[in-house]
């Protein structure tokens, strides 16, 4: 459905996206993740025709985005990261505006708007100005507006950032509905639990796609063992093993320690280290890797490649 | 019917109506400016504060002072006893003019000799000083003729010579309101259309809504045209508002054709919309758009002949003024309203606007298309 071949986008001297190639199939929910400035937004903007690529080829449903942007525009719905509807227009006026702009026929419109309002649970707020909606409601309105012209592809740039957990779940329920109707979705998100819900996930780093697979296969291919332990002195516990052999990454979450190690046997070494330093640690066990572990590890390896001894 | 275009127009009208402050600005600006220009910006100088130092104290000297007072140009507010007192009054700005009649003035006149009188004028405000200067001379000469007549016992007008009878056309009472208020129409149209067009476009960029717009099938010309229609509507409303208030409150006579004025205003609008569009391609925020608009428009106002006559400016500055669209519009507006003249008189102005309009508009549109990317 979306085909990207060696896409490069430069802003002056800065390379935002570097030779990115990607193929998103019909009906996929493709999650694009990576640290800030990795080039996710730029990639979405190029696919959406909002920005012209510096080099490379991008097609949506076999239509080239640079050669026939007008055709692509009718096929896609793009939701920018920032709320981009009119704050002083009401919910209904915003929807009507985008219906007019996309030239949706008057006869079908009333039914469609009613359906979308119901879908976004905004029916009772239709006369409210967009600026007076909560953050979550604004996101749902923006989603409804991008669906106004029945696009076959949805491009969503961090649609759930800054939204409370309940609204986030609601938003994903809506996405599932859209997905079930056969719409292809590309979504960027900083939340890795959301990435787990995607059919495939791509990790971007400094303009490049460094990994791309289903969440399951990415977890299996982690090439590390994940250990968890609890300690009242979690920070000290972390400090004494951080630089140890075979310890790839350590993070703390309250009294919980999460370790990425190269082999299962490292569990013994770290336990010895804690005992030597007199730090009480309990419940040490191997756990199933999460997507987050995969990316922590990959980013760690990207920023400190093997054999790079510059700062240990 | 182009639904995309009308969608933009409708949306822009909603923006205007939902923002009571900008709505108030649009309709109050003309009224405030009218009142300021109609009452305050008057160059009609009357009853200038004047001090008198009469060292002569004779019937003749009192007659001279009375002649100045009666002319209505000078209001005698102070009688002082020395030149230094008069200098002090001038220094403090309490008076703008001073009459010094030396001792022996009356005797000189009675003896058939020339009597000298000093007339001091505060020249710091040239327009006041010019009027005072001319009035001091003409009143003095009239008084002088009267004295000569009395001495000779004949009517000097019977002796031949030149008799000049000036007749002021178009604005016989020389009311500055008649000159300024029509020009205000040009000024307001320019400000509203340039500024509000620039603001309306920059707002989309500032709010981030432009990002959503560019992925819709809206074409850039539809966006621009849709955005300028509401300000044009307001501009025409303001134009009529100024005319009505001008006529009712300031008794400005409208001698020419208002429909012709409306038609020619459209030509002028092409240039001002182009300026607004251009500003929108440079400014990144509404605040920048506001400052930039003033930066572009204010020098233009001074070079348009709005306040100062262009003929009096140095040649190079006059050359610059040929690129100021308002210059041509002011000739047209003042011509139609004050002189009641028609289209044939405005050939040069219409051609100038027909050249400037498309050049500015096309140039700005090209920049605008690029700025969307």
Interface residues (C-beta under 8 A of the other chain):
Chain A: X45 X48 X49 X50 X51 X52 X70 X73 X74 X76 X78 X80 X82 X83 X84 X85 X86 X87 X88 X89 X93 X96 X97 X98 X100 X101 X102 X103 X129 X145
Chain B: X3 X4 X6 X7 X10 X11 X14 X15 X18 X19 X207 X208 X209 X210 X211 X212 X213 X214 X215 X216 X217 X218 X373
